[in-house]
Amino acid sequence: MKTGVTLGKYAPFHKGHEFVIATALKEMEYVIVIVYNASDVTDIPTIIRANWIKKIFPSVEVIIAEDGPQDTGYTQEIIEKQNRFLNKLLQGKQIDSFYSSENYGSHVSKALNCKNRTVDAERINFAISSSKIRETKNIKLVKNFVSRCVYNELKPKYYFIGGTSTGKTTTAQTCADLLHGSYCLEYGREYWFKFQKKHRLSMNDLENIAFGHTKIEERICEEDCDLMFIDTNILTTYCYALYYFNEVSKSLTQLLNESLYKYKNLFLCDEDIPFEDTFDRSGPKSRAVLQQINKTVLEQYGLKYTLLSGTLEKRVESVKNHIKARFGYEFIQH
């Protein structure tokens, strides 16, 4: 069986990468794609980047090279280091062709004792690169150069967090309406009404909330919008665990750690508005405690955030200014 190999960091995976893999699939009976750790250029986990490839090309074998060398360049030392790693990784496999659009194809194919198959080295078919995508301020400008599943991961996501009755839901919904984005509801509140016992939830309940919220977020992310406005996140559930039990389970901590890379745009809603004392809340004192827990956890994880204070109009204006500063005002125009 003729076997082809290609590799990359795929940070992110774009149409040029797809063209290389599609070419290999046409010419080979079996194709292996090696996905390298890319923590030097992106915080998107290797497993996420690998899953893009599995989703688009389900017939290929995807190998995650989490411990692969991140050195780049063409010094003899780097070439030998890369080649030793690949030979060990592919030990026992007979490779017929190595596919790439890069100059390193010549030395990799020699190390693997196979044909060097160069594909679209001049970027004639797809004039794009991962570095160009990473450097693009307005991600909409490269929307046509990546598949939908990749774009859904790259498009901006805005999370509204804070203590009880700090305006998270109202602000998130209003921003989604005014800025033509998707709105992701707070799964935890819905869950609380169904499963609370004497106004409390168990640690297992909080784990269920974190998992359930993630699933809803993934579903809403599939909508054809360029912005997402999300009412709370796993960090919120983590804070409730500290509030209820003064500790957090390993499972909930792991879920949070796996999601941290997404939290680039956090809005902490201030407690400077009247407290709405509804049945599902534990009184105004709880708001102050939860607000402090939020600030402590944000500091603990080194997460940057924007504090939203004042009227709803002022809060929405702060969100607009954040988007303008980060992506350009044209990003929120229709």
C-alpha positions as CSV (number, residue, x, y, z in Angstrom):
1,M,0.0,0.0,0.0
2,K,1.5,3.3,-1.1
3,T,1.8,5.6,1.8
4,G,2.3,9.4,1.9
5,V,3.2,11.6,4.8
6,T,2.9,15.3,5.5
7,L,3.3,17.4,8.6
8,G,2.9,20.8,10.1
9,K,1.8,22.9,13.1
10,Y,-1.4,23.9,11.3
11,A,-1.7,27.0,13.4
12,P,-4.2,27.5,11.9
13,F,-5.1,24.8,9.3
14,H,-5.9,26.6,6.0
15,K,-6.9,25.8,2.4
16,G,-3.2,25.6,1.3
17,H,-2.7,22.7,3.9
18,E,-5.9,21.1,2.6
19,F,-4.6,21.2,-1.0
20,V,-1.4,19.4,0.1
21,I,-3.4,16.6,1.9
22,A,-6.0,16.4,-1.0
23,T,-3.1,15.9,-3.4
24,A,-1.6,13.2,-1.3
25,L,-4.9,11.4,-1.1
26,K,-5.3,11.4,-4.9
27,E,-1.8,9.9,-5.4
28,M,-1.4,7.6,-2.4
29,E,-3.5,4.8,-1.0
30,Y,-2.8,5.8,2.6
31,V,-1.9,9.2,4.1
32,I,-0.4,10.1,7.4
33,V,-0.6,13.7,8.8
34,I,1.7,14.6,11.7
35,V,0.5,17.5,13.8
36,Y,3.2,19.2,15.9
37,N,2.9,21.1,19.1
38,A,2.7,24.8,18.3
39,S,2.8,26.5,21.7
40,D,5.4,28.9,20.3
41,V,2.9,30.5,17.9
42,T,-0.6,29.7,19.1
43,D,-2.5,28.8,22.3
44,I,-5.0,26.6,20.4
45,P,-4.3,23.1,21.7
46,T,-2.7,20.4,19.4
47,I,-5.8,18.2,19.8
48,I,-8.1,20.9,18.5
49,R,-5.9,21.5,15.5
50,A,-5.7,17.7,14.9
51,N,-9.4,17.4,15.1
52,W,-9.8,20.0,12.3
53,I,-7.9,17.6,10.0
54,K,-9.9,14.6,11.1
55,K,-13.1,16.4,10.4
56,I,-12.2,17.5,7.0
57,F,-10.2,14.4,6.0
58,P,-11.7,11.5,7.9
59,S,-9.7,8.9,6.0
60,V,-6.2,10.1,6.9
61,E,-4.3,8.9,9.9
62,V,-3.5,11.8,12.2
63,I,-0.5,11.5,14.5
64,I,-0.2,14.1,17.3
65,A,3.5,14.9,17.9
66,E,3.1,16.8,21.2
67,D,6.8,16.3,21.9
68,G,8.0,17.2,18.4
69,P,10.9,19.7,18.2
70,Q,9.7,23.3,17.6
71,D,13.0,24.5,16.2
72,T,12.8,26.0,12.8
73,G,15.5,26.8,10.3
74,Y,17.9,25.0,8.0
75,T,21.0,24.6,10.2
76,Q,22.5,21.1,10.1
77,E,21.8,20.7,13.8
78,I,18.1,21.6,13.4
79,I,17.7,19.4,10.3
80,E,19.3,16.4,12.1
81,K,17.1,16.9,15.2
82,Q,14.0,17.0,13.1
83,N,15.0,14.0,11.0
84,R,15.8,11.9,14.1
85,F,12.4,12.7,15.6
86,L,10.5,11.7,12.4
87,N,12.4,8.5,11.9
88,K,11.7,7.4,15.5
89,L,8.0,8.5,15.2
90,L,7.5,6.6,11.9
91,Q,9.7,3.6,12.8
92,G,8.5,0.5,11.0
93,K,6.4,2.4,8.4
94,Q,7.4,2.2,4.8
95,I,6.9,5.7,3.4
96,D,6.7,6.3,-0.4
97,S,6.3,10.1,-0.6
98,F,6.7,13.1,1.6
99,Y,4.3,15.9,0.8
100,S,4.9,19.6,1.5
101,S,5.0,23.1,0.0
102,E,8.2,23.9,1.9
103,N,11.9,23.7,1.3
104,Y,12.4,21.2,4.1
105,G,10.8,18.6,1.9
106,S,14.1,17.8,0.4
107,H,15.9,16.8,3.6
108,V,12.8,15.1,5.2
109,S,12.2,12.9,2.2
110,K,15.9,12.0,2.1
111,A,15.7,11.0,5.8
112,L,12.6,9.0,5.2
113,N,14.1,7.4,2.1
114,C,11.2,8.4,-0.1
115,K,10.1,10.7,-2.9
116,N,10.0,14.4,-2.3
117,R,6.6,15.6,-3.5
118,T,6.4,19.4,-3.6
119,V,2.9,20.9,-3.8
120,D,2.1,24.5,-4.8
121,A,5.4,25.9,-3.4
122,E,4.7,29.2,-5.1
123,R,1.3,29.5,-3.4
124,I,-0.4,29.9,-6.8
125,N,-3.6,28.0,-5.8
126,F,-3.9,29.5,-2.3
127,A,-2.0,32.7,-1.6
128,I,-2.2,32.2,2.2
129,S,0.0,31.2,5.1
130,S,-0.7,30.4,8.8
131,S,1.5,33.4,9.9
132,K,-0.5,35.7,7.6
133,I,-3.7,34.5,9.2
134,R,-2.3,35.0,12.8
135,E,-1.2,38.5,11.9
136,T,-4.5,39.5,10.4
137,K,-6.4,41.9,12.7
138,N,-9.8,41.4,11.1
139,I,-10.2,37.6,10.9
140,K,-13.1,38.0,8.5
141,L,-10.6,39.0,5.8
142,V,-9.3,35.4,5.7
143,K,-12.6,33.7,6.2
144,N,-12.5,32.2,2.6
145,F,-9.0,30.7,3.3
146,V,-10.1,28.3,6.1
147,S,-12.8,25.7,6.4
148,R,-15.9,26.4,8.5
149,C,-14.8,24.3,11.5
150,V,-11.5,26.3,11.7
151,Y,-13.2,29.7,11.3
152,N,-15.6,28.8,14.1
153,E,-12.6,28.3,16.4
154,L,-10.9,31.5,15.3
155,K,-13.8,33.9,15.3
156,P,-14.0,36.3,18.4
157,K,-15.9,35.0,21.4
158,Y,-16.9,37.5,24.2
159,Y,-17.6,36.1,27.6
160,F,-19.6,37.9,30.3
161,I,-18.7,36.9,33.8
162,G,-19.2,38.2,37.4
163,G,-21.2,37.7,40.5
164,T,-25.0,37.2,40.7
165,S,-27.2,40.0,39.3
166,T,-24.3,42.0,37.7
167,G,-26.1,42.3,34.3
168,K,-24.3,39.5,32.5
169,T,-27.4,38.1,30.6
170,T,-28.8,41.5,29.7
171,T,-25.5,42.9,28.4
172,A,-24.6,39.7,26.5
173,Q,-28.0,39.6,24.8
174,T,-28.0,43.3,24.0
175,C,-24.6,43.1,22.4
176,A,-25.6,40.1,20.3
177,D,-28.7,42.0,19.0
178,L,-26.9,45.3,18.3
179,L,-23.7,43.8,16.9
180,H,-25.3,41.1,14.9
181,G,-23.7,38.2,16.7
182,S,-24.7,34.9,18.2
183,Y,-25.9,34.7,21.8
184,C,-25.1,31.7,24.0
185,L,-27.3,31.5,27.1
186,E,-26.2,30.6,30.6
187,Y,-26.7,26.9,30.9
188,G,-26.0,26.9,34.7
189,R,-29.1,29.0,35.6
190,E,-31.4,26.7,33.6
191,Y,-29.8,23.6,35.3
192,W,-30.1,25.2,38.8
193,F,-33.9,25.5,38.5
194,K,-34.2,21.9,37.5
195,F,-31.9,20.2,39.9
196,Q,-31.2,22.5,42.9
197,K,-32.0,21.0,46.4
198,K,-32.5,23.5,49.1
199,H,-30.9,26.2,47.0
200,R,-27.7,24.2,46.6
201,L,-26.0,22.1,43.9
202,S,-23.5,19.3,44.4
203,M,-20.0,19.3,43.0
204,N,-21.2,16.7,40.4
205,D,-23.9,19.2,39.4
206,L,-21.3,21.8,38.8
207,E,-19.3,19.4,36.6
208,N,-22.5,18.7,34.7
209,I,-23.1,22.5,34.2
210,A,-19.5,23.0,32.9
211,F,-19.9,20.1,30.5
212,G,-23.3,21.2,29.4
213,H,-22.4,24.8,28.9
214,T,-19.5,23.7,26.7
215,K,-21.8,21.7,24.5
216,I,-24.2,24.6,24.0
217,E,-21.3,26.9,23.3
218,E,-20.1,24.5,20.6
219,R,-23.5,24.3,19.0
220,I,-24.0,28.1,19.0
221,C,-20.6,28.5,17.5
222,E,-21.8,26.7,14.4
223,E,-24.2,29.6,13.6
224,D,-23.2,31.8,10.7
225,C,-22.1,34.8,12.7
226,D,-18.7,36.4,13.0
227,L,-19.0,37.3,16.7
228,M,-20.2,35.3,19.7
229,F,-21.5,36.8,23.0
230,I,-21.5,34.2,25.7
231,D,-23.3,34.5,29.1
232,T,-20.9,33.0,31.6
233,N,-18.4,30.2,31.1
234,I,-16.6,27.4,32.9
235,L,-14.7,29.9,35.0
236,T,-18.1,31.0,36.4
237,T,-18.9,27.5,37.5
238,Y,-15.4,27.1,39.0
239,C,-16.1,30.2,41.1
240,Y,-19.4,28.7,42.3
241,A,-17.5,25.6,43.4
242,L,-15.3,27.8,45.5
243,Y,-18.3,29.7,46.9
244,Y,-20.2,26.5,47.8
245,F,-17.4,24.2,48.9
246,N,-14.2,26.3,49.2
247,E,-12.6,23.7,46.8
248,V,-12.9,22.5,43.2
249,S,-12.9,19.0,41.9
250,K,-10.2,17.7,39.6
251,S,-12.7,17.2,36.8
252,L,-13.9,20.8,36.9
253,T,-10.4,22.1,37.2
254,Q,-9.4,20.1,34.1
255,L,-12.4,21.4,32.2
256,L,-11.4,24.9,33.0
257,N,-7.7,24.4,32.1
258,E,-8.8,22.9,28.7
259,S,-10.9,26.0,28.0
260,L,-8.5,28.8,29.1
261,Y,-7.2,29.3,25.6
262,K,-10.6,30.5,24.5
263,Y,-10.8,33.3,27.1
264,K,-9.1,36.1,25.3
265,N,-12.1,38.5,25.5
266,L,-13.5,38.5,29.1
267,F,-15.9,41.1,30.4
268,L,-16.3,41.3,34.2
269,C,-19.7,42.9,34.9
270,D,-19.5,45.3,37.8
271,E,-21.7,45.1,40.9
272,D,-22.6,48.8,40.6
273,I,-26.2,48.1,39.6
274,P,-29.3,47.4,41.8
275,F,-29.4,43.8,43.1
276,E,-32.4,41.9,41.7
277,D,-33.4,39.6,44.5
278,T,-35.0,36.7,42.7
279,F,-35.7,33.1,44.0
280,D,-32.5,31.7,42.4
281,R,-30.2,34.1,44.2
282,S,-28.9,34.1,47.7
283,G,-29.1,37.8,48.5
284,P,-26.9,40.9,47.8
285,K,-24.1,39.7,50.1
286,S,-23.6,36.6,47.9
287,R,-22.9,39.0,45.0
288,A,-20.0,40.7,46.7
289,V,-18.5,37.4,47.7
290,L,-18.8,35.9,44.2
291,Q,-17.5,39.0,42.6
292,Q,-14.3,38.8,44.8
293,I,-13.9,35.1,44.0
294,N,-14.1,36.0,40.3
295,K,-11.4,38.6,40.6
296,T,-9.2,36.2,42.6
297,V,-9.5,33.4,40.1
298,L,-8.9,35.8,37.1
299,E,-5.7,36.9,38.8
300,Q,-4.7,33.3,39.7
301,Y,-4.9,32.3,36.1
302,G,-3.4,35.5,34.7
303,L,-6.5,36.2,32.6
304,K,-7.0,39.8,31.3
305,Y,-10.4,41.3,31.4
306,T,-12.4,44.5,30.8
307,L,-14.6,45.8,33.7
308,L,-18.0,46.8,32.5
309,S,-19.6,49.4,34.7
310,G,-22.4,51.9,34.6
311,T,-25.6,51.8,32.6
312,L,-26.4,49.2,30.0
313,E,-25.6,51.8,27.3
314,K,-22.2,52.5,28.8
315,R,-21.4,48.8,29.0
316,V,-22.4,48.1,25.4
317,E,-20.2,51.1,24.4
318,S,-17.3,49.6,26.3
319,V,-17.7,46.3,24.4
320,K,-17.8,48.2,21.1
321,N,-14.6,50.0,22.0
322,H,-13.0,46.7,22.8
323,I,-13.9,45.3,19.4
324,K,-12.8,48.4,17.7
325,A,-9.4,48.5,19.4
326,R,-8.7,44.8,18.7
327,F,-10.3,44.1,15.3
328,G,-11.1,47.4,13.7
329,Y,-14.4,49.2,13.7
330,E,-15.3,47.7,10.3
331,F,-15.5,44.3,11.9
332,I,-18.9,45.1,13.6
333,Q,-20.4,46.8,10.6
334,H,-22.9,45.2,8.2
